[in-house]
Amino acid sequence: MEKIDEVFEFYNTGAEKGRLERGLGKVELYRTKEILKKYITNTNNKIFDIGGGIGIYSSWLSEMNNEVHLLELAPSAVEHAIKNQNENNTFIAEVCDARNINRDDESADIVLLMGPLYHLQNIDDRLRVLNEAKRVLKKNGLLFSVGISKFSCTTWALSTYGKDNNFLDNDIFGDMIENELSSGIHIRPKEYPYFIAQAYFHTPLGLQREIESVGFETIEKHAIEGLIWFTPCLSEKWEDKNSRERLLKIVRRTENEEEIMGMSSHFMIVSRK
């Protein structure tokens, strides 16, 4: 089994705190909720939010009258999630490795994998996670899987090259993205300790094939941030209601376009058992 000490340390030291409340994280949060609401249209579901961090989505889904179980690798994240509950958004929160889910067979209506699949570089571990998700899902249950595009670091560096950064002039950064583009494997250089921890960056089709290989049926693929994430002055535009709606109109219109889905930092695949 692959060791993920770096991932554990990254999240256990609070990497997720505040991330979805600033910058591109706001777009990711808004769009992820928007996509989930297309499919989670009723209440009283039993939902397992596996690798759910500090419970942002668990909290939101529990407010919609679902029974939510946050099953997260990092103890500090679980502790934070529990402390930040209130009477309107209570949910179960426990430490759990996505490769060994401590829940009964066919006990969940919905499973969220919005993190584990892009932090396991070994395909056998990713397939183990997917098989565990399949095991705990009821027949016809829904699986929501999120991947990070293998082009994400490259497109980010290109979008701000010469303006806010010159990472592309650095051989260390260049070697990192070359490895990502050729293999999908992201190895964080020691020179950049604030970069995301070790990861596997997918193509949308690659992640779809992994999910289908364990027996899931694909319903749809969605770009999350889509094409709009590299909009100049995105944070300012996002705060303006009219500009935000224009941006959302573009991403909604193009979210299922397979030809450009890899341009999105994150994408979601919706599947049925």
C-alpha positions, 0 to 999 in steps of 0.5 A: 500500500502506498505511503501518503505521509506527505498528504497526511502532513499537508492536511493535518497542518490545516491546508484546507482551512480558508482555501474555499473562502478566497480566490479561485477556491470561491469558484470551486466551492460555488460550482461544486455545490451547483453540480451536486445540486443537479443530482442530489434533489431529495433529502434524507440521503445517507451520504459518505463524504470520504476525504472531506477535509474540514467538512465544508460540504458535509456541513452544507449537505447536512443542512439539506436534511441528509445524514452525512458521515465525514470520513477524513484521513487527517485528525486535525481536520476532523476535530475542526469539523466537529468544533464548527458544527451547530444545531443546524448542520450536525454530522458524523465525523471520523478519522478514516483512510479511503482505502478501508472505509469503516462502513457496512456494505450497501449502506450509503445512498451517495458517496463523495470522493472529492480528494482521495483519487488525486492524492494516490499516485499508485493506481492500485490504491486508487482502484482500492478506493473505488472498490470500497466506494462501490462496496458501501454504496447501495444499488443505483447509488451515486458516486461523485469523483473529483480529479485535478487536471494534469494540465493544471500547474502548466496552465496556471503558470502560463496564465500569470507568466511574466505578470505575477510569477516567473515559475516557467523560467525556473528549471525546478518548476519546469521539471515538475510540470514535465513530469506531470504532463508526461506521467500525471504524477505530481511531486512537490519540490522541496523548494516549494513547500506550499505547493499541493502535496504529492498527487496524481493529476488525471485527464477527464477520460483517464479518471472516467476509465478508472471509475468504469473499470470497477463497474460504475456507469458514467452518468456525466462529466462536468468541468468545475471551474471550467474556462473562467478560472484564468480570467484576469482579475477573477476575484474582483469580477466574481464579487460583481454580481453581473460579471459573475453571472456572465462568467457562470453562463460561459462555464455552464455552457461549456462544462460538459465539453470533453474537448476542453474539460482538461483546461479546468483545474478540477472536474467531476465525474458522476457515476451510478453503481 
